Amino acid sequence: MALSIKPIGDRVVVEAAPAEEKTASGIYIPDTAKEKPSQGTVVAVGTGKPEEPLTVQVGDKVLYGKYAGTEITYEGKEYLIMRESDIYAVL
């Protein structure tokens, strides 16, 4: 997946996973009640800091904070730009 956005420094661009459509018990969730997803796929990474190289790579599935990053729309798709420190774990 080639993305022409190149984040600066220790920032990464994440494509959020779609929100859950229904619960484990089979109940459908309306759009107004859906929670923001807290996981996604890294689609672009910056160069990192000289003393701290980035540990995530393009294609990694990650968990991040509920309110982490800045939402942007680029070429009709929604992305989050966040610092690597906002990422909690790589799945």
N, CA, C and O atoms as CSV, one atom per row, in Angstrom:
chain,resi,resn,atom,element,x,y,z
A,1,MET,N,N,0.849,-1.164,0.000
A,1,MET,CA,C,0.000,0.000,0.000
A,1,MET,C,C,0.897,1.231,0.000
A,1,MET,O,O,1.558,1.503,1.003
A,2,ALA,N,N,0.938,1.960,-1.064
A,2,ALA,CA,C,1.793,3.136,-1.174
A,2,ALA,C,C,1.005,4.376,-0.783
A,2,ALA,O,O,0.004,4.712,-1.416
A,3,LEU,N,N,1.454,5.038,0.241
A,3,LEU,CA,C,0.818,6.258,0.718
A,3,LEU,C,C,1.826,7.382,0.552
A,3,LEU,O,O,2.970,7.261,0.990
A,4,SER,N,N,1.414,8.469,-0.072
A,4,SER,CA,C,2.364,9.545,-0.345
A,4,SER,C,C,2.537,10.501,0.829
A,4,SER,O,O,3.280,11.476,0.715
A,5,ILE,N,N,1.874,10.249,1.952
A,5,ILE,CA,C,2.089,11.057,3.152
A,5,ILE,C,C,3.355,10.539,3.828
A,5,ILE,O,O,3.493,9.336,4.049
A,6,LYS,N,N,4.272,11.436,4.155
A,6,LYS,CA,C,5.503,11.057,4.840
A,6,LYS,C,C,5.537,11.800,6.181
A,6,LYS,O,O,5.820,12.997,6.209
A,7,PRO,N,N,5.256,11.110,7.286
A,7,PRO,CA,C,5.267,11.775,8.589
A,7,PRO,C,C,6.678,12.222,8.980
A,7,PRO,O,O,7.671,11.645,8.536
A,8,ILE,N,N,6.746,13.243,9.805
A,8,ILE,CA,C,8.015,13.826,10.229
A,8,ILE,C,C,8.368,13.339,11.636
A,8,ILE,O,O,7.496,13.204,12.494
A,9,GLY,N,N,9.652,13.078,11.856
A,9,GLY,CA,C,10.132,12.708,13.190
A,9,GLY,C,C,9.606,11.367,13.653
A,9,GLY,O,O,9.652,10.380,12.919
A,10,ASP,N,N,9.098,11.339,14.893
A,10,ASP,CA,C,8.644,10.078,15.490
A,10,ASP,C,C,7.145,9.846,15.287
A,10,ASP,O,O,6.517,9.134,16.070
A,11,ARG,N,N,6.576,10.437,14.253
A,11,ARG,CA,C,5.149,10.266,14.002
A,11,ARG,C,C,4.902,9.111,13.028
A,11,ARG,O,O,5.747,8.774,12.199
A,12,VAL,N,N,3.709,8.519,13.162
A,12,VAL,CA,C,3.296,7.433,12.276
A,12,VAL,C,C,1.882,7.729,11.776
A,12,VAL,O,O,1.119,8.440,12.430
A,13,VAL,N,N,1.545,7.180,10.616
A,13,VAL,CA,C,0.194,7.294,10.069
A,13,VAL,C,C,-0.462,5.923,10.210
A,13,VAL,O,O,0.084,4.910,9.771
A,14,VAL,N,N,-1.647,5.910,10.832
A,14,VAL,CA,C,-2.362,4.663,11.102
A,14,VAL,C,C,-3.723,4.719,10.428
A,14,VAL,O,O,-4.430,5.724,10.514
A,15,GLU,N,N,-4.085,3.632,9.756
A,15,GLU,CA,C,-5.433,3.488,9.217
A,15,GLU,C,C,-6.238,2.710,10.248
A,15,GLU,O,O,-5.938,1.550,10.530
A,16,ALA,N,N,-7.256,3.346,10.807
A,16,ALA,CA,C,-8.038,2.723,11.872
A,16,ALA,C,C,-8.841,1.541,11.338
A,16,ALA,O,O,-9.327,1.556,10.207
A,17,ALA,N,N,-8.966,0.524,12.177
A,17,ALA,CA,C,-9.791,-0.625,11.828
A,17,ALA,C,C,-11.256,-0.181,11.888
A,17,ALA,O,O,-11.586,0.725,12.653
A,18,PRO,N,N,-12.131,-0.793,11.106
A,18,PRO,CA,C,-13.546,-0.398,11.158
A,18,PRO,C,C,-14.151,-0.708,12.532
A,18,PRO,O,O,-13.749,-1.661,13.200
A,19,ALA,N,N,-15.114,0.106,12.934
A,19,ALA,CA,C,-15.787,-0.090,14.225
A,19,ALA,C,C,-16.629,-1.360,14.173
A,19,ALA,O,O,-17.093,-1.769,13.109
A,20,GLU,N,N,-16.815,-1.968,15.323
A,20,GLU,CA,C,-17.599,-3.202,15.412
A,20,GLU,C,C,-19.043,-2.945,14.992
A,20,GLU,O,O,-19.653,-1.963,15.415
A,21,GLU,N,N,-19.587,-3.834,14.158
A,21,GLU,CA,C,-20.966,-3.708,13.684
A,21,GLU,C,C,-21.957,-4.366,14.639
A,21,GLU,O,O,-23.099,-3.924,14.763
A,22,LYS,N,N,-21.506,-5.435,15.318
A,22,LYS,CA,C,-22.405,-6.103,16.261
A,22,LYS,C,C,-21.604,-6.679,17.414
A,22,LYS,O,O,-20.394,-6.878,17.306
A,23,THR,N,N,-22.285,-6.944,18.516
A,23,THR,CA,C,-21.627,-7.449,19.714
A,23,THR,C,C,-21.376,-8.943,19.586
A,23,THR,O,O,-21.809,-9.577,18.623
A,24,ALA,N,N,-20.677,-9.496,20.562
A,24,ALA,CA,C,-20.388,-10.935,20.557
A,24,ALA,C,C,-21.664,-11.768,20.652
A,24,ALA,O,O,-21.707,-12.905,20.180
A,25,SER,N,N,-22.699,-11.199,21.263
A,25,SER,CA,C,-23.960,-11.930,21.395
A,25,SER,C,C,-24.868,-11.751,20.179
A,25,SER,O,O,-25.957,-12.324,20.142
A,26,GLY,N,N,-24.440,-10.961,19.174
A,26,GLY,CA,C,-25.196,-10.838,17.941
A,26,GLY,C,C,-26.076,-9.610,17.843
A,26,GLY,O,O,-26.842,-9.489,16.887
A,27,ILE,N,N,-25.997,-8.689,18.799
A,27,ILE,CA,C,-26.809,-7.474,18.761
A,27,ILE,C,C,-26.105,-6.448,17.877
A,27,ILE,O,O,-24.917,-6.178,18.056
A,28,TYR,N,N,-26.841,-5.876,16.922
A,28,TYR,CA,C,-26.266,-4.863,16.031
A,28,TYR,C,C,-26.178,-3.522,16.742
A,28,TYR,O,O,-27.099,-3.120,17.453
A,29,ILE,N,N,-25.063,-2.837,16.543
A,29,ILE,CA,C,-24.808,-1.563,17.201
A,29,ILE,C,C,-25.139,-0.435,16.218
A,29,ILE,O,O,-24.619,-0.422,15.102
A,30,PRO,N,N,-26.002,0.518,16.621
A,30,PRO,CA,C,-26.289,1.644,15.718
A,30,PRO,C,C,-25.079,2.564,15.595
A,30,PRO,O,O,-24.212,2.579,16.470
A,31,ASP,N,N,-25.023,3.332,14.507
A,31,ASP,CA,C,-23.886,4.224,14.251
A,31,ASP,C,C,-23.647,5.203,15.389
A,31,ASP,O,O,-22.498,5.535,15.677
A,32,THR,N,N,-24.689,5.666,16.034
A,32,THR,CA,C,-24.537,6.658,17.099
A,32,THR,C,C,-23.933,6.073,18.364
A,32,THR,O,O,-23.416,6.821,19.194
A,33,ALA,N,N,-23.981,4.764,18.536
A,33,ALA,CA,C,-23.475,4.135,19.758
A,33,ALA,C,C,-22.119,3.464,19.572
A,33,ALA,O,O,-21.563,2.931,20.532
A,34,LYS,N,N,-21.578,3.480,18.361
A,34,LYS,CA,C,-20.298,2.817,18.116
A,34,LYS,C,C,-19.166,3.585,18.781
A,34,LYS,O,O,-19.146,4.816,18.774
A,35,GLU,N,N,-18.228,2.848,19.353
A,35,GLU,CA,C,-17.049,3.465,19.957
A,35,GLU,C,C,-15.966,3.625,18.905
A,35,GLU,O,O,-15.913,2.881,17.926
A,36,LYS,N,N,-15.100,4.612,19.125
A,36,LYS,CA,C,-13.966,4.793,18.222
A,36,LYS,C,C,-13.079,3.562,18.309
A,36,LYS,O,O,-12.841,3.049,19.402
A,37,PRO,N,N,-12.590,3.082,17.180
A,37,PRO,CA,C,-11.688,1.922,17.241
A,37,PRO,C,C,-10.372,2.297,17.912
A,37,PRO,O,O,-9.919,3.437,17.816
A,38,SER,N,N,-9.768,1.334,18.589
A,38,SER,CA,C,-8.488,1.593,19.250
A,38,SER,C,C,-7.381,0.718,18.670
A,38,SER,O,O,-6.342,0.518,19.299
A,39,GLN,N,N,-7.611,0.202,17.472
A,39,GLN,CA,C,-6.554,-0.541,16.799
A,39,GLN,C,C,-6.593,-0.219,15.308
A,39,GLN,O,O,-7.612,0.207,14.764
A,40,GLY,N,N,-5.457,-0.437,14.674
A,40,GLY,CA,C,-5.359,-0.135,13.255
A,40,GLY,C,C,-4.061,-0.664,12.679
A,40,GLY,O,O,-3.317,-1.391,13.337
A,41,THR,N,N,-3.805,-0.284,11.438
A,41,THR,CA,C,-2.617,-0.736,10.720
A,41,THR,C,C,-1.747,0.465,10.374
A,41,THR,O,O,-2.243,1.480,9.885
A,42,VAL,N,N,-0.451,0.345,10.631
A,42,VAL,CA,C,0.501,1.409,10.316
A,42,VAL,C,C,0.698,1.435,8.798
A,42,VAL,O,O,1.042,0.418,8.195
A,43,VAL,N,N,0.477,2.607,8.181
A,43,VAL,CA,C,0.627,2.721,6.729
A,43,VAL,C,C,1.818,3.589,6.333
A,43,VAL,O,O,2.239,3.548,5.177
A,44,ALA,N,N,2.374,4.374,7.260
A,44,ALA,CA,C,3.567,5.179,6.967
A,44,ALA,C,C,4.254,5.519,8.285
A,44,ALA,O,O,3.590,5.721,9.302
A,45,VAL,N,N,5.579,5.582,8.265
A,45,VAL,CA,C,6.350,5.935,9.469
A,45,VAL,C,C,7.341,7.043,9.137
A,45,VAL,O,O,7.811,7.160,8.005
A,46,GLY,N,N,7.647,7.851,10.145
A,46,GLY,CA,C,8.644,8.901,9.984
A,46,GLY,C,C,10.048,8.330,10.128
A,46,GLY,O,O,10.237,7.114,10.168
A,47,THR,N,N,11.019,9.217,10.205
A,47,THR,CA,C,12.419,8.793,10.313
A,47,THR,C,C,12.831,8.512,11.743
A,47,THR,O,O,13.876,7.902,11.971
A,48,GLY,N,N,12.040,8.940,12.710
A,48,GLY,CA,C,12.398,8.760,14.110
A,48,GLY,C,C,13.346,9.846,14.567
A,48,GLY,O,O,13.740,10.715,13.789
A,49,LYS,N,N,13.707,9.790,15.837
A,49,LYS,CA,C,14.675,10.729,16.391
A,49,LYS,C,C,16.057,10.086,16.310
A,49,LYS,O,O,16.167,8.861,16.365
A,50,PRO,N,N,17.110,10.888,16.181
A,50,PRO,CA,C,18.462,10.306,16.062
A,50,PRO,C,C,18.829,9.397,17.241
A,50,PRO,O,O,19.493,8.377,17.060
A,51,GLU,N,N,18.400,9.766,18.430
A,51,GLU,CA,C,18.739,8.964,19.606
A,51,GLU,C,C,17.725,7.852,19.890
A,51,GLU,O,O,17.965,6.993,20.739
A,52,GLU,N,N,16.589,7.870,19.179
A,52,GLU,CA,C,15.531,6.889,19.412
A,52,GLU,C,C,14.918,6.444,18.085
A,52,GLU,O,O,13.977,7.087,17.621
A,53,PRO,N,N,15.402,5.381,17.458
A,53,PRO,CA,C,14.792,4.930,16.205
A,53,PRO,C,C,13.387,4.358,16.446
A,53,PRO,O,O,13.088,3.883,17.541
A,54,LEU,N,N,12.545,4.406,15.437
A,54,LEU,CA,C,11.183,3.887,15.560
A,54,LEU,C,C,11.192,2.363,15.642
A,54,LEU,O,O,12.015,1.697,15.014
A,55,THR,N,N,10.259,1.826,16.430
A,55,THR,CA,C,10.167,0.375,16.579
A,55,THR,C,C,9.025,-0.220,15.758
A,55,THR,O,O,8.998,-1.431,15.539
A,56,VAL,N,N,8.080,0.607,15.297
A,56,VAL,CA,C,6.989,0.090,14.462
A,56,VAL,C,C,7.370,0.217,12.995
A,56,VAL,O,O,8.171,1.071,12.615
A,57,GLN,N,N,6.780,-0.651,12.180
A,57,GLN,CA,C,7.055,-0.664,10.750
A,57,GLN,C,C,5.739,-0.625,9.991
A,57,GLN,O,O,4.681,-0.914,10.550
A,58,VAL,N,N,5.811,-0.271,8.726
A,58,VAL,CA,C,4.621,-0.270,7.878
A,58,VAL,C,C,4.046,-1.685,7.848
A,58,VAL,O,O,4.776,-2.659,7.668
A,59,GLY,N,N,2.725,-1.785,8.027
A,59,GLY,CA,C,2.050,-3.086,8.023
A,59,GLY,C,C,1.774,-3.640,9.400
A,59,GLY,O,O,0.992,-4.582,9.527
A,60,ASP,N,N,2.390,-3.091,10.446
A,60,ASP,CA,C,2.149,-3.568,11.813
A,60,ASP,C,C,0.728,-3.237,12.250
A,60,ASP,O,O,0.232,-2.143,11.982
A,61,LYS,N,N,0.069,-4.185,12.927
A,61,LYS,CA,C,-1.232,-3.920,13.548
A,61,LYS,C,C,-0.945,-3.451,14.965
A,61,LYS,O,O,-0.211,-4.108,15.703
A,62,VAL,N,N,-1.522,-2.312,15.348
A,62,VAL,CA,C,-1.194,-1.691,16.623
A,62,VAL,C,C,-2.442,-1.352,17.428
A,62,VAL,O,O,-3.532,-1.183,16.881
A,63,LEU,N,N,-2.251,-1.256,18.748
A,63,LEU,CA,C,-3.268,-0.742,19.671
A,63,LEU,C,C,-2.832,0.651,20.093
A,63,LEU,O,O,-1.654,0.879,20.366
A,64,TYR,N,N,-3.769,1.577,20.148
A,64,TYR,CA,C,-3.444,2.948,20.538
A,64,TYR,C,C,-4.552,3.493,21.423
A,64,TYR,O,O,-5.621,2.895,21.535
A,65,GLY,N,N,-4.288,4.631,22.048
A,65,GLY,CA,C,-5.249,5.256,22.944
A,65,GLY,C,C,-6.502,5.708,22.221
A,65,GLY,O,O,-6.469,6.017,21.030
A,66,LYS,N,N,-7.602,5.743,22.947
A,66,LYS,CA,C,-8.899,6.084,22.375
A,66,LYS,C,C,-8.903,7.470,21.734
A,66,LYS,O,O,-9.535,7.670,20.696
A,67,TYR,N,N,-8.209,8.419,22.340
A,67,TYR,CA,C,-8.197,9.791,21.822
A,67,TYR,C,C,-6.827,10.173,21.270
A,67,TYR,O,O,-6.498,11.357,21.198
A,68,ALA,N,N,-6.034,9.192,20.882
A,68,ALA,CA,C,-4.675,9.449,20.376
A,68,ALA,C,C,-4.724,9.956,18.942
A,68,ALA,O,O,-5.596,9.575,18.162
A,69,GLY,N,N,-3.785,10.811,18.613
A,69,GLY,CA,C,-3.587,11.241,17.243
A,69,GLY,C,C,-4.551,12.296,16.743
A,69,GLY,O,O,-5.480,12.712,17.435
A,70,THR,N,N,-4.297,12.709,15.525
A,70,THR,CA,C,-5.111,13.695,14.825
A,70,THR,C,C,-5.735,13.032,13.614
A,70,THR,O,O,-5.036,12.425,12.802
A,71,GLU,N,N,-7.051,13.148,13.490
A,71,GLU,CA,C,-7.750,12.522,12.369
A,71,GLU,C,C,-7.597,13.386,11.126
A,71,GLU,O,O,-7.783,14.602,11.173
A,72,ILE,N,N,-7.255,12.741,10.008
A,72,ILE,CA,C,-7.173,13.437,8.734
A,72,ILE,C,C,-7.883,12.597,7.673
A,72,ILE,O,O,-8.032,11.385,7.829
A,73,THR,N,N,-8.314,13.244,6.606
A,73,THR,CA,C,-8.880,12.547,5.453
A,73,THR,C,C,-7.977,12.838,4.272
A,73,THR,O,O,-7.712,13.998,3.957
A,74,TYR,N,N,-7.505,11.789,3.618
A,74,TYR,CA,C,-6.595,11.926,2.487
A,74,TYR,C,C,-7.059,10.986,1.388
A,74,TYR,O,O,-7.154,9.777,1.597
A,75,GLU,N,N,-7.345,11.534,0.233
A,75,GLU,CA,C,-7.819,10.770,-0.927
A,75,GLU,C,C,-9.024,9.907,-0.575
A,75,GLU,O,O,-9.118,8.757,-1.003
A,76,GLY,N,N,-9.948,10.470,0.211
A,76,GLY,CA,C,-11.187,9.786,0.553
A,76,GLY,C,C,-11.096,8.771,1.674
A,76,GLY,O,O,-12.108,8.160,2.015
A,77,LYS,N,N,-9.931,8.565,2.262
A,77,LYS,CA,C,-9.773,7.608,3.359
A,77,LYS,C,C,-9.413,8.349,4.633
A,77,LYS,O,O,-8.781,9.404,4.590
A,78,GLU,N,N,-9.817,7.795,5.765
A,78,GLU,CA,C,-9.539,8.418,7.056
A,78,GLU,C,C,-8.305,7.782,7.689
A,78,GLU,O,O,-8.164,6.559,7.722
A,79,TYR,N,N,-7.416,8.635,8.189
A,79,TYR,CA,C,-6.185,8.192,8.829
A,79,TYR,C,C,-5.994,8.942,10.136
A,79,TYR,O,O,-6.627,9.970,10.374
A,80,LEU,N,N,-5.116,8.418,10.978
A,80,LEU,CA,C,-4.695,9.088,12.202
A,80,LEU,C,C,-3.198,9.320,12.120
A,80,LEU,O,O,-2.447,8.415,11.758
A,81,ILE,N,N,-2.757,10.528,12.453
A,81,ILE,CA,C,-1.329,10.802,12.579
A,81,ILE,C,C,-1.059,10.940,14.071
A,81,ILE,O,O,-1.667,11.769,14.747
A,82,MET,N,N,-0.137,10.116,14.579
A,82,MET,CA,C,0.160,10.133,16.019
A,82,MET,C,C,1.637,9.892,16.260
A,82,MET,O,O,2.359,9.413,15.386
A,83,ARG,N,N,2.067,10.228,17.450
A,83,ARG,CA,C,3.443,9.932,17.849
A,83,ARG,C,C,3.555,8.443,18.164
A,83,ARG,O,O,2.576,7.800,18.543
A,84,GLU,N,N,4.745,7.916,18.004
A,84,GLU,CA,C,4.931,6.497,18.308
A,84,GLU,C,C,4.638,6.213,19.782
A,84,GLU,O,O,4.206,5.111,20.122
A,85,SER,N,N,4.865,7.180,20.647
A,85,SER,CA,C,4.615,6.989,22.078
A,85,SER,C,C,3.127,6.837,22.402
A,85,SER,O,O,2.784,6.377,23.491
A,86,ASP,N,N,2.231,7.217,21.468
A,86,ASP,CA,C,0.786,7.021,21.663
A,86,ASP,C,C,0.360,5.584,21.368
A,86,ASP,O,O,-0.768,5.197,21.673
A,87,ILE,N,N,1.254,4.796,20.780
A,87,ILE,CA,C,0.952,3.389,20.479
A,87,ILE,C,C,1.306,2.550,21.688
A,87,ILE,O,O,2.417,2.620,22.214
A,88,TYR,N,N,0.324,1.741,22.127
A,88,TYR,CA,C,0.522,0.904,23.332
A,88,TYR,C,C,1.190,-0.429,23.033
A,88,TYR,O,O,2.034,-0.889,23.802
A,89,ALA,N,N,0.813,-1.058,21.909
A,89,ALA,CA,C,1.323,-2.405,21.630
A,89,ALA,C,C,1.231,-2.722,20.144
A,89,ALA,O,O,0.422,-2.143,19.418
A,90,VAL,N,N,2.066,-3.642,19.708
A,90,VAL,CA,C,1.999,-4.189,18.360
A,90,VAL,C,C,1.357,-5.563,18.487
A,90,VAL,O,O,1.785,-6.376,19.306
A,91,LEU,N,N,0.339,-5.824,17.684
A,91,LEU,CA,C,-0.371,-7.116,17.766
A,91,LEU,C,C,0.313,-8.154,16.893
A,91,LEU,O,O,-0.135,-9.299,16.830
